[in-house]
Amino acid sequence: MVIGKGYTDRFLTEAEVRELFEDGLSQIDTKGKKLLIIIPDSTRSGPIPLCFRLFCELLQGSVAQLDFMIALGTHLPMSDAKINEHLGITAQERASKYANIGIYNHDWQNDVITIGTIPAAEIGEISGGLMAEDVPVQINKRIYDYDHVVICGPVFPHEVMGFSGGNKYLFPGISGPKVIDFTHWLGAVMTLVEIIGREDTPVRRVIDRAASLIDVPRSCFAMVVRGHHDLAGLFYGSPEAAQFAAAELSARVHITYVDKPYHTVISVMPELYDDLWTAAKGVYKMEPVVADGGTVIIYAPHINEISYTHGKILDRIGYHVRDYFLEQIDRFADVPRGVMAHSTHAKGAGVYVNGVEKPRINVCLATGIPQERCKLVNMEYVDLATFNLEEWKGREDEGILVVPRAGEMLYRLKDEG
């Protein structure tokens, strides 16, 4: 059963959100129990301060323990100051009012254990024969300290899963590198355009299968967010059911259909994306409406790093189309497949024939990343000193599109919807 509300023409009020939280949590036997709430990090939009406050108000008096874990995947740990800002609390409040609440960064390198394996034969069936290998399922061991795990996070069109949310907050949210690398590479091999904005995908089936190996009871509040924190929808149920309901609404509010492709797209990235690893969503969400030979410009003056976690590897391998890696897979055997997947997604579609790489689109970086490093990683450089964003606006009739706050809305051609 799913409890929830969703709209395309208005946002939920705080009173409605509170009522849905009350109704959802009433489905759980919380009295005297230990609960872990899994929430996204600051690279995801959502009313996290409101959610944190409601969980605390509604649960602190009855549960034996209430803790939060930040689903970082392989992102950098958040500092205490950033966590407090993310949750909408002060350091003093955290030390007093919320002193008994544990707040943990997921540690994908040190805190994971293997809880089972999805066998190669099953992977072959799920992937339609694209891959057939045993996939070890790793998860943060802390979840076994609790009686119930509640996932709370947004649902958007997603380049790897089809739509984010639900069990994605477990895999890769609080999982280990093996399942992260496998699922991301599977999505890359299938290609972004085939995956993004589709609810039922092989990657989604893999992570739901991995989640079935967890024997701790789980439930989920799946949010559909507009802007930074407004809620168009909120759904409670099992991670699978709540995510599905939210994805149905997300498909109606997070996908913009256009009549024809653009030759130039400028993705203006908000500051919640602090490196190219996360800001590459400005390519992912726009590639379907970029004409062959067209250009995507990532406009993010605040970004000066390729990836805080994987930058050294990307400096070595660069950004390339999928077939560049597939045709030379032995050469990259030591490279985490999740990093290769990011590389191909950010570069876009293309071919690699007779040793020559031919990307379908051009990806340019108008960021604080120096020209030398852009060249090193096989990305084109745009000099911020000579780039005037205002000159590009209002020119849709010329085939130029400027997208404010890019990275969440998926653009798709009407005849390919």
FIFINU-890661 format. One record per atom (N, C-alpha, C): residue in three letters; x, y, z. Coordinates in steps of 0.1 Angstrom, whole numbers, plus 2048, in hexadecimal, padded with zeros to 3 digits. Example, Ala and Ser with C-alpha at 12.3 -4.5 7.8 and 13.67 -1.06 7.14 Angstrom:
Ala8847C784E/Ala87B7D384E/Ala8847DF84E/Ser8807EA847/Ser8897F5847/Ser88180084F/
// end
This chain:
Met8087F4800/Met800800800/Met80980C800/Val8058167F8/Val80C8237F7/Val80382E7FD/Ile809836806/Ile80284280B/Ile80984E804/Gly8018577FF/Gly8078627F9/Gly7FE86C7F1/Lys8048777ED/Lys7FE8817E5/Lys8088867DB/Gly80288A7CF/Gly80B8907C5/Gly8038987BC/Tyr80A8A37B7/Tyr8038AD7AF/Tyr80C8B27A4/Thr8078B6799/Thr80F8BC78E/Thr80C8CC78E/Asp8038D0796/Asp7FF8DF795/Asp8008E67A2/Arg8058DF7AC/Arg8078E67B9/Arg8118DE7C2/Phe8158E47CD/Phe81E8DE7D6/Phe8168DA7E3/Leu81C8D07EA/Leu8168CC7F7/Leu8198D7801/Thr80F8D980A/Thr8118E2815/Thr8198DA820/Glu81F8E2829/Glu8268DC834/Glu81C8D383C/Ala8108D783E/Ala8068D0845/Ala8038C283E/Glu8038C2831/Glu8018B682A/Glu80D8AD82B/Val8188B282B/Val8258AA82C/Val8258A483A/Arg8228AC844/Arg8228A6852/Arg81789B853/Glu80C89D84D/Glu80189284E/Glu806886847/Leu80D88783C/Leu81287B835/Leu81D87483D/Phe82587C843/Phe82F87684C/Phe82986F858/Glu81F87585E/Glu81886E869/Glu811861864/Asp80A862859/Asp804856854/Asp80D84B850/Gly81984F84A/Gly822845846/Gly82983E852/Leu82D84685C/Leu834841867/Leu82B839870/Ser81E83B86F/Ser814833877/Ser813825872/Gln819822866/Gln819815861/Gln82480D866/Ile82E81386D/Ile83980C873/Ile83780B882/Asp83B7FF887/Asp83C7FD896/Asp84880489B/Thr84781089F/Thr8538188A3/Thr8568188B2/Lys84C8158BA/Lys84E8168C9/Lys85980D8CE/Gly8638148D4/Gly86E80C8DA/Gly8778068D0/Lys87680A8C3/Lys87E8058B9/Lys88A80E8B5/Lys8948098AE/Lys89F8118A8/Lys89C81389A/Leu89C820896/Leu899823888/Leu8A582B882/Leu8A8827875/Leu8B282E86D/Leu8AB835862/Ile8AD842860/Ile8A8849855/Ile8B384C84B/Ile8B184883E/Ile8BB84A834/Ile8B785682C/Ile8C086082B/Ile8BD86C824/Ile8C786F819/Pro8C487780F/Pro8CF87B805/Pro8D888580B/Asp8E3887803/Asp8ED891807/Asp8E989E800/Ser8F18A8801/Ser8ED8B67FD/Ser8EE8B77ED/Thr8F18AD7E6/Thr8F18AE7D7/Thr8E38AA7D2/Arg8DA8A87DB/Arg8CC8A57D7/Arg8C28AF7DD/Ser8B88B37D5/Ser8AF8BD7D9/Ser8A48B67E3/Gly89E8BE7EB/Gly8938B97F3/Gly8928C1800/Pro8878C0806/Pro8858C7813/Pro88A8BF81F/Ile8978BD81E/Ile89D8B4829/Ile89C8BA837/Pro89E8C7839/Pro89B8CD846/Pro88D8CA84B/Leu8838CB843/Leu8768C8847/Leu8748B984B/Cys87A8B0842/Cys8798A2845/Cys88089E852/Phe88C8A4854/Phe8938A1860/Phe88B8A586C/Arg8858B186C/Arg87E8B6877/Arg8718AE87A/Leu86A8A986F/Leu85E8A1871/Leu862893877/Phe86C88D871/Phe870880877/Phe873882886/Cys87A88C88A/Cys87E88E898/Cys8728908A0/Glu86989989C/Glu85D89C8A3/Glu8548908A5/Leu85388989B/Leu84987E89B/Leu84E8718A1/Leu85C8708A2/Leu8618638A7/Leu8698638B4/Gln86F86F8B7/Gln87886F8C2/Gln87286A8CF/Gly86586D8D1/Gly85F8698DE/Gly85C85A8DF/Ser85C8538D4/Ser8578458D5/Ser86283B8D2/Val86C83E8CA/Val8768348C5/Val8818338D0/Ala8888288CF/Ala8948268D8/Ala8A082D8D2/Gln8A082E8C5/Gln8AC8358BF/Gln8A783A8B1/Leu8AB8478AE/Leu8A884D8A1/Leu8B585289C/Asp8BA84D890/Asp8C685188A/Asp8C485487B/Phe8CD85B875/Phe8CD85E867/Phe8DA85B860/Met8D9855854/Met8E585284C/Met8E485A83F/Ile8EE86083B/Ile8EF86882F/Ile8F385F823/Ala8EB85D819/Ala8EE85480E/Ala8F785A804/Leu904859807/Leu90E8607FF/Leu9128597F3/Gly90F84C7F2/Gly9158447E7/Gly9248457E8/Thr92B84A7DE/Thr93984C7DF/Thr93D85B7E0/His9338647E3/His9368727E5/His93E8747F1/Leu9448807F2/Leu94C8837FE/Leu94388480A/Pro948880816/Pro941882823/Pro93D891825/Met93289382B/Met92E8A182E/Met9348A583B/Ser9398B183C/Ser93E8B6849/Ser9328B9853/Asp9368BA85F/Asp92B8BD869/Asp9248CA866/Ala92B8D4861/Ala9258E185E/Ala91B8DF852/Lys91F8D7848/Lys9178D583C/Lys90B8CC840/Ile90D8C3849/Ile9028BA84D/Ile8F78C3855/Asn8FC8CC85D/Asn8F28D4865/Asn8EA8DD85B/Glu8F18E3851/Glu8EA8EB848/Glu8E08E3840/His8E48D683C/His8DC8CD834/His8CF8CA83C/Leu8D08C8849/Leu8C58C4851/Leu8BD8D0857/Gly8C38DD855/Gly8BC8E9859/Gly8BD8EA868/Ile8C88E686E/Ile8CA8E887D/Ile8D78EF880/Thr8D88F488B/Thr8E48FB890/Thr8ED8F1897/Ala8FA8F4898/Ala9038EC8A0/Ala8FE8EA8AE/Gln8F98F58B4/Gln8F48F58C2/Gln8E88EB8C3/Glu8DE8EC8B9/Glu8D38E38B9/Glu8D78D48B8/Arg8E18D28B0/Arg8E68C48AE/Arg8EC8BF8BB/Ala8F38C78C2/Ala8F98C38CF/Ala8F08C28DA/Ser8E48C88D9/Ser8DA8C88E4/Ser8CD8C18E0/Lys8C58C88D9/Lys8B88C28D5/Lys8B98B58CE/Tyr8C38B38C6/Tyr8C48A78BE/Tyr8D189F8C2/Ala8D58A18CE/Ala8E189A8D3/Ala8E088B8D3/Asn8D48858D4/Asn8D38778D5/Asn8D08718C7/Ile8D18798BD/Ile8CF8748AF/Ile8DC8728A8/Gly8DF8668A4/Gly8EB86489C/Gly8E986888E/Ile8F386F888/Ile8F387387A/Ile90086F874/Tyr8FF86686A/Tyr90B85F865/Tyr90C862856/Asn919864851/Asn91C863843/Asn91E855840/His919851834/His91C84382F/His92A84282B/Asp93183882F/Asp93F83682C/Asp940829822/Trp94182C815/Trp94082180C/Trp94C81880B/Gln95781D812/Gln963815811/Gln96680D81E/Asn960811829/Asn96380B836/Asn95880583D/Asp94B80983A/Asp940804843/Asp9377FA83C/Val93B7F4831/Val9327EB829/Val9367DD82C/Ile92B7D582B/Ile92D7C682C/Ile9267C0820/Thr92A7B481D/Thr9237AC812/Thr9187A4818/Ile90C7A5813/Ile90079E819/Ile8FB79380F/Gly901792804/Gly8FC7877FA/Gly90278A7EC/Thr8FD7827E3/Thr9017847D5/Thr8F57817CC/Ile8F478A7C2/Ile8EB7877B7/Ile8F277F7AD/Pro8EE7737AA/Pro8F676A7A1/Pro8F676E793/Ala90076A78C/Ala90276E77E/Ala8F676B775/Ala8F075F777/Ala8E575B76F/Ala8D9765770/Glu8D776977C/Glu8CC77377F/Glu8CF780779/Ile8DC78477A/Ile8E0791774/Ile8DE790765/Gly8E178575F/Gly8E0783751/Gly8D178574C/Glu8C8780754/Glu8BA781751/Glu8B578F753/Ile8B979675D/Ile8B57A4760/Ile8BA7AD755/Ser8C77AB751/Ser8CD7B4748/Ser8CB7B1739/Gly8C37A7737/Gly8C07A3729/Gly8CD79D722/Gly8D679772A/Gly8E2791724/Gly8ED79B723/Leu8EC7A7726/Leu8F77B1725/Leu9027AD72E/Met8FF7A973A/Met9097A5744/Met90579874B/Ala90F79074F/Ala90C784756/Ala918782760/Glu91778776C/Glu921786776/Glu91B786784/Asp92178078D/Asp91D78179B/Asp91E78F7A0/Val9147947A7/Val9157A27AC/Val9147A17BB/Pro91F7A37C2/Pro91F7A47D1/Pro9177B07D6/Val90E7AE7DF/Val9067B87E5/Val90B7BD7F2/Gln9107CA7F2/Gln9167D07FE/Gln90D7DB803/Ile90C7DC810/Ile9047E6816/Ile90B7EB823/Asn9077F7827/Asn90D7FC834/Asn9087F483F/Lys9127EF847/Lys90F7E5852/Lys9077EB85D/Arg9067F985E/Arg8FF7FF869/Arg8F07FC868/Ile8EB7F985C/Ile8DC7F785C/Ile8D87EC864/Tyr8E17E2867/Tyr8DD7D786F/Tyr8DC7DA87E/Asp8DF7E6882/Asp8DE7EB890/Asp8D07F0892/Tyr8C77EF888/Tyr8BA7F688A/Tyr8AE7EC887/Asp8A27EF88C/Asp8977E788A/Asp88F7EA87D/His8917F6878/His88A7FB86C/His893806865/Val893805858/Val89A80F850/Val890817848/Val890824849/Val88782C841/Val88F835837/Ile88C83382A/Ile89383B820/Ile88A84881E/Cys89185381D/Cys88A86081A/Cys892868810/Gly88D869804/Gly8958707F9/Gly88D8737ED/Pro89287B7E4/Pro88A87F7D8/Pro88C8757CD/Val8838767C4/Val88286E7B7/Val8838777AB/Phe88D8757A3/Phe88F87C796/Phe89287378B/Pro89187777F/Pro89686F774/Pro8A586D776/His8AA861774/His8B885E777/His8BF85776C/Glu8CC85A76A/Glu8D385575F/Glu8D7847760/Val8D884176C/Val8DC83376E/Val8D082A771/Met8C782F77A/Met8BC82777E/Met8AF829776/Gly8AE83376F/Gly8A1837768/Gly89A842770/Phe89783F77C/Phe892849786/Phe89A846793/Ser89D85079A/Ser8A484E7A7/Ser89A84A7B2/Gly89F84A7BE/Gly8968487CA/Gly8948397CD/Gly88D8377D8/Gly88A8297DD/Gly8978227E1/Asn8998167DC/Asn8A580E7E0/Asn8B28147DB/Lys8B181E7D2/Lys8BE8257CE/Lys8C582B7DA/Tyr8BD82F7E4/Tyr8C48347F0/Tyr8CB82A7F8/Leu8C981D7F5/Leu8D18127FA/Leu8DC80F7F1/Phe8D980E7E4/Phe8E380A7DA/Phe8E28147CE/Pro8EB81E7CD/Pro8F881F7D4/Pro8F98277E1/Gly8ED82C7E5/Gly8ED8367F0/Gly8F68327FC/Ile8F4825802/Ile8FC82180D/Ile90281380A/Ser9068117FE/Ser90C8047FB/Ser91B8057F8/Gly9217FA7F4/Gly92F7F97F1/Gly9327FA7E3/Pro93F7FB7DF/Pro9427FE7D1/Pro93F7F37C7/Lys93E7E77CB/Lys93B7DC7C1/Lys92E7DE7BA/Val9237DF7C2/Val9167E17BC/Val9147EE7B5/Ile91B7F97BB/Ile91B8067B4/Ile9218057A6/Asp92D7FF7A6/Asp9347FE799/Asp92C7F678F/Phe9267EB793/Phe91F7E378A/Phe9127EA785/Thr90A7EF78D/Thr8FD7F5789/Thr900801780/His90A809783/His90D81577B/His91281176D/Trp91A80776D/Trp91F802760/Trp9157FC757/Leu90C7F475E/Leu9007EF756/Leu8F87FA750/Gly8F5804757/Gly8EE80F752/Gly8F5816746/Ala903817748/Ala90B81E73D/Ala90B815731/Val90C808732/Val90C800726/Val8FE80071F/Met8F4801727/Met8E6802720/Met8E481071A/Thr8EC81A71E/Thr8EC82871A/Thr8E2830721/Leu8E683C724/Leu8DE84672B/Leu8D0848725/Val8D084A718/Val8C384E711/Val8B9842713/Glu8BE836713/Glu8B582B715/Glu8B0829723/Ile8B782E72D/Ile8B482C73B/Ile8AC838741/Ile8B184473F/Ile8AC850746/Ile89D852744/Gly89685474F/Gly88885774E/Gly87F84B74C/Arg88583F74D/Arg87D83274C/Arg87C82C75A/Glu87182875E/Glu86F82376B/Glu87481476D/Asp87080C763/Asp8747FE765/Asp8807FB75C/Thr88C7FB763/Thr8987F975C/Thr8A07ED762/Pro8A97E775B/Pro8B17DC761/Pro8B97E176D/Val8BD7ED76D/Val8C57F2779/Val8BC7F3785/Arg8B07F8783/Arg8A67F978E/Arg8A37EB794/Arg8A27E178B/Arg89F7D378F/Arg8AB7CD797/Val8B77D1793/Val8C37CC79A/Val8C37D27A9/Ile8C07DF7AA/Ile8C17E47B8/Ile8B67E07C0/Asp8AA7DE7BA/Asp89F7D97C2/Asp8A27CA7C6/Arg8A87C27BE/Arg8AC7B57C1/Arg8B67B57CC/Ala8C07BE7CB/Ala8CA7BF7D6/Ala8C37C37E3/Ala8BA7CC7E3/Ala8B37D07EF/Ala8AB7C47F5/Ser8A77BB7ED/Ser89F7AF7F3/Ser8A87A77FC/Leu8B57A87FB/Leu8BE7A0804/Leu8C07A6811/Ile8BA7B2814/Ile8BB7B9821/Ile8AF7B4829/Asp8B27AE835/Asp8A77A983D/Asp8A37B3848/Val8A77BF847/Val8A17C9850/Val8957D084A/Pro88A7D1851/Pro87E7D784B/Pro8817E5845/Arg87B7E883A/Arg87E7F5833/Arg8717FC82E/Ser87180982F/Ser866810829/Ser86C81D823/Cys86382581D/Cys869830815/Cys85F83C814/Phe864848816/Phe85D854812/Phe864859805/Ala85D8587FA/Ala86285D7ED/Ala85C86A7EA/Met8658747E7/Met8618827E5/Met8628857D6/Val85988D7D1/Val85B8937C4/Val85C8A27C6/Val8688A77C3/Val86C8B57C7/Val86D8BE7BA/Arg8688CA7BC/Arg8698D47B2/Arg8718E07B8/Gly87A8E57B0/Gly8838EF7B5/Gly88D8E97BF/His8908F07CA/His8998EA7D3/His8928E27DE/His8868E67E2/His8808E07EE/His8718DE7ED/Asp86A8E37E3/Asp85C8E27E3/Asp8588D47DF/Leu84E8CF7E5/Leu8498C17E3/Leu83D8C17DA/Ala83E8BB7CE/Ala8328B87C6/Ala82B8AB7CA/Gly8338A27D0/Gly82D8967D5/Gly83588F7E0/Leu82F8877E8/Leu8358807F2/Leu82E8727F4/Phe8358677F4/Phe82F85A7F4/Phe8368517FE/Tyr82E84A806/Tyr834841810/Tyr82F83380D/Gly83982980E/Gly83681B80D/Gly84381380D/Ser843807807/Ser84F800805/Ser8588087FC/Pro8658077FC/Pro86E80E7F3/Pro86A80C7E5/Glu8668007E1/Glu8627FE7D3/Glu8558057CF/Ala84B8047D8/Ala83E8097D5/Ala83E8197D5/Ala84481E7E0/Ala84582D7E1/Ala84D8337D6/Gln85882D7D2/Gln8608327C7/Gln8588327BA/Phe8518277B8/Phe8498267AB/Phe83F8317AB/Ala8388337B5/Ala82D83E7B6/Ala83484B7B3/Ala83F84E7B9/Ala84685B7B7/Ala84B85C7A9/Ala8508517A4/Ala855852796/Ala84A85578C/Glu83E85078E/Glu833853785/Glu830862785/Leu831868791/Leu82F877791/Leu83B87E78C/Ser84787978F/Ser85387F78A/Ser85388077B/Ala84E876774/Ala84E875766/Ala845880760/Arg83C885768/Arg833890764/Arg83889E767/Val84089F772/Val8448AC776/Val8538AF773/His85B8A5771/His8698A676F/His86E8A4761/Ile8658A2757/Ile8698A0749/Ile8638AB741/Thr86B8B273A/Thr8678BD731/Thr8698B8722/Tyr85E8B971B/Tyr85E8B470D/Tyr85F8C0704/Val8688BF6FA/Val86A8CA6F0/Val8688C46E2/Asp8658CE6D9/Asp8618CA6CB/Asp86D8C56C3/Lys8798CC6C5/Lys8848C96BD/Lys8918CA6C5/Pro89C8C46C0/Pro8A98C56C8/Pro8AF8D36C7/Tyr8B88D66D0/Tyr8BF8E26D0/Tyr8CE8DF6CC/His8D48E96C6/His8E28E76C2/His8EC8EB6CE/Thr8E68F46D7/Thr8EE8F86E2/Thr8E68F86EF/Val8EA8F26F9/Val8E38F2706/Val8ED8F7711/Ile8E9901719/Ile8F1905724/Ile8EA901731/Ser8F18F7738/Ser8EB8F2744/Ser8F18FA750/Val8E9903756/Val8ED90B761/Val8EC90376E/Met8F78FF774/Met8F78F677F/Met8F68FD78C/Pro8ED8F9795/Pro8EC8FF7A2/Pro8F78FA7AB/Glu8F99017B6/Glu9048FF7BF/Glu9038F27C7/Leu8F88EB7C7/Leu8F88DE7CE/Leu9018D47C7/Tyr9048D77BA/Tyr90E8CE7B3/Tyr91C8D57B5/Asp9258CE7BC/Asp9328D57BF/Asp93D8CF7B7/Asp93B8C67AF/Asp9468C17A6/Asp9408BC799/Leu9488B978F/Leu9428B4782/Leu93B8A7783/Trp94089F78D/Trp93A89278F/Trp92B893791/Thr92789D799/Thr91989F79C/Thr9128A8791/Ala91A8B278D/Ala9148BC783/Ala9138B7775/Ala9188AB773/Ala9168A5765/Ala9088A2762/Lys8FF8A376D/Lys8F18A176A/Lys8EC8AB760/Gly8F38B675F/Gly8F08C0755/Gly8F28BB747/Val8F98B1745/Val8FA8AA738/Val8F089F737/Tyr8EF897742/Tyr8E688B742/Tyr8D888F73E/Lys8D389A745/Lys8C589D743/Lys8C28A4736/Met8CC8A972F/Met8CA8B1723/Met8CE8AA716/Glu8D689F717/Glu8DB89870B/Glu8D0894702/Pro8C488F707/Pro8BA88B6FD/Pro8B58966F4/Val8B78A36F7/Val8B18AD6EE/Val8BD8B56E8/Val8C98B06E8/Val8D48B76E1/Val8D68B06D3/Ala8D68B96C9/Ala8D78B46BB/Ala8E58AD6B9/Asp8E68A46AF/Asp8F289E6AC/Asp8FC8A96A8/Gly9088A86AE/Gly9128B36AC/Gly9108BF6B5/Gly9068BF6BD/Gly9038CB6C6/Gly90C8CB6D2/Thr9098D56DA/Thr9128D86E6/Thr90A8D96F3/Val90F8D46FD/Val90A8D670B/Val9158DE712/Ile9128E9718/Ile91B8F1720/Ile9178F072F/Ile9208EA737/Ile91D8EA745/Ile9228F774B/Tyr91990074F/Tyr91C90D754/Tyr91C90C764/Ala92790C76A/Ala92890B779/Ala93591177E/Pro93591F77E/Pro941926783/Pro946921790/His93D91C799/His9419187A6/His94890B7A7/Ile94990379C/Ile94F8F679C/Ile95D8F7797/Asn9668F279F/Asn9758F179B/Asn97B8E479C/Glu9738D979D/Glu9788CC79F/Glu9708C2796/Ile9778B8791/Ile9718AE788/Ile9698A5792/Ser96F89F79B/Ser9698967A5/Ser9718967B2/Tyr96B8997BD/Tyr9738997CA/Tyr97688B7CE/Thr96F8817C9/Thr9728737CD/Thr97A86C7C2/His97686E7B5/His97C8667AA/His98486E7A0/Gly98887A7A4/Gly98F88379B/Gly99C87E795/Lys9A487779D/Lys9B0871798/Lys9AE86778E/Ile9A485F78F/Ile9A1854785/Ile99C85B779/Leu99386577A/Leu98E86C76E/Leu999873767/Asp9A387976E/Asp9AF87F768/Asp9B687575F/Arg9B6869763/Arg9BE85E75C/Arg9B6859750/Ile9A9857752/Ile9A1850747/Ile99A85B73E/Gly997866743/Gly98F87073C/Gly98186D73A/Tyr97A875732/Tyr96C87472F/Tyr96B86F720/His96386371F/His96285D712/His955857710/Val951854703/Val94584E700/Val94683F704/Arg93A839706/Arg93A82B70A/Arg942821702/Asp9428226F5/Asp9498186ED/Asp95881A6EE/Tyr95D8256F2/Tyr96B8276F4/Tyr97081D6FF/Phe96881C709/Phe96B812714/Phe968804710/Leu95D80170A/Leu9597F4706/Leu9637EE6FD/Glu9697F66F3/Glu9727F06EA/Glu9807EE6F0/Gln9827F46FB/Gln9907F3702/Gln98E7EE710/Ile9857E6713/Ile9817E3721/Ile98C7DD729/Asp9957D5723/Asp9A07CF72A/Asp9AA7DA72F/Arg9AB7E5727/Arg9B47F072A/Arg9B07F7737/Phe9A37F673A/Phe99D7FD745/Phe9987F4750/Ala99E7E8750/Ala99A7DE75A/Ala99B7E2768/Asp9A57EB76B/Asp9A77EF779/Asp99F7FC77D/Val997801774/Val98F80D776/Val98180977C/Pro97D80F787/Pro96F80C78C/Pro96580F781/Arg95C80677F/Arg952807774/Arg949813777/Gly947816783/Gly93E821786/Gly94482E781/Val951830782/Val95883B77D/Val95783C76D/Met959830767/Met958830758/Met94A833754/Ala94082F75C/Ala932832759/Ala930841759/His935848764/His933856764/His93A85D758/Ser946858755/Ser94D85E749/Ser94585D73D/Thr93F85273A/Thr93785072D/Thr92A85972E/His92385973A/His91786173B/His91A86F738/Ala92587473E/Ala92888373D/Ala92D88672F/Lys93287D728/Lys93788071A/Lys92C87F710/Gly922877713/Gly91787570A/Gly919869700/Ala90F8676F8/Ala91085C6EE/Ala91A85E6E4/Gly91E8546DD/Gly9288556D2/Gly92D8476CE/Val9368476C5/Val93C83A6C1/Val94B83B6C1/Tyr95182F6C1/Tyr96082E6C0/Tyr9638246B5/Val9688296AA/Val96A82069E/Val97982269A/Asn980816698/Asn98D816693/Asn99682069B/Gly9948206A8/Gly99D8286B1/Gly9998366B1/Val98E83A6AB/Val98A8486AB/Val97D84A6B3/Glu97D8536BC/Glu9718566C4/Glu9698616BE/Lys95C85F6BD/Lys9538696B7/Lys94786B6C0/Pro9488746C9/Pro93C8786D1/Pro93187D6C9/Arg92587B6CD/Arg9198806C6/Arg91888F6C9/Ile91B8936D6/Ile91A8A16DA/Ile9278A66DF/Asn9288B36E0/Asn9348B96E7/Asn9308BE6F5/Val9398BB6FE/Val9368BF70C/Val9418C9710/Cys93D8D5714/Cys9468DF718/Cys9448E3726/Leu94F8E772D/Leu94F8EB73B/Leu9528FA73D/Ala947901741/Ala94990F744/Ala94990F754/Thr95490B759/Thr956909768/Thr96390F76C/Gly96690D779/Gly97391177E/Gly97E90777C/Ile97B8FC775/Ile9858F2772/Ile98E8F7767/Pro99B8F876A/Pro9A48FE760/Pro9A48F7753/Gln9A88FF748/Gln9A88FA73B/Gln9B18ED739/Glu9BC8ED740/Glu9C68E273F/Glu9BF8D5744/Arg9B78D674E/Arg9B18CA754/Arg9A58C674B/Cys99E8CF745/Cys9938CC73C/Cys9998C4730/Lys9A48C972B/Lys9AB8C2720/Lys9AF8B4724/Leu9B58B3730/Leu9B98A6736/Leu9AE89B736/Val9A289F73A/Val99789673B/Val98E89572F/Asn99389C724/Asn98C89B717/Asn97E8A2717/Met97E8AD71E/Met9728B671E/Met9768C4718/Glu96D8CA711/Glu9708D770B/Glu96F8E2716/Tyr9778EC714/Tyr9788F771E/Tyr971904719/Val96A90A722/Val96491771F/Val969921729/Asp96F92C724/Asp97593672D/Asp96A93F733/Leu96993E740/Leu95E946747/Leu960955745/Ala96C959743/Ala96F967742/Ala96896D735/Thr96696572B/Thr96196971E/Thr95396471C/Phe94D95C725/Phe940956724/Phe93695E72B/Asn92C964724/Asn92296C72A/Asn914964729/Leu91095F734/Leu904957734/Leu8F895E72E/Glu8F796B732/Glu8EB97372E/Glu8EA97371E/Glu8F5973717/Glu8F4973709/Glu8ED967702/Trp8EC95C70A/Trp8E7950704/Trp8D894E707/Lys8D3956710/Lys8C5955715/Lys8BB95A70A/Gly8AF95470A/Gly8A4959701/Gly8A79566F2/Arg8AE94B6EF/Arg8B29496E1/Arg8AD93A6DD/Glu8A29366E3/Glu89D9296E0/Glu89A9276D1/Asp8959326CB/Asp8929316BD/Asp89E92F6B4/Glu8AA9326BA/Glu8B79306B3/Glu8BD9226B6/Gly8B691A6BD/Gly8BB90D6C1/Gly8C490D6CD/Ile8C39176D5/Ile8CB9196E1/Ile8C29186ED/Leu8C59106F7/Leu8BD90F703/Leu8C5911710/Val8C291A718/Val8C891C725/Val8BF916730/Val8C490D737/Val8BC906742/Val8C190A74F/Pro8B9912756/Pro8BC916764/Pro8BA90A76E/Arg8C2909778/Arg8C28FE782/Arg8C08F177B/Ala8CA8EE772/Ala8CA8E276A/Ala8CE8D6773/Gly8CB8CA76F/Gly8CF8BE776/Gly8C48B677B/Glu8B88BB77C/Glu8AD8B3782/Glu8A28B1777/Met89F8BB76F/Met8958B9765/Met89B8B2759/Leu8948A8754/Leu8988A0748/Leu8918A673C/Tyr8998A9732/Tyr8938AE725/Tyr8938A371B/Arg8888A2714/Arg88689770B/Arg87E89C6FF/Leu8818976F3/Leu87A89A6E7/Leu86C8946E7/Lys86289C6E3/Lys8548976E3/Lys85288A6DC/Asp8588896D0/Asp85687D6C8/Asp85E8716CD/Glu8668736D8/Glu86D8686DD/Glu8698656EC/Gly85E86B6F0/Gly85986A6FE/Gly85485C701/
// end
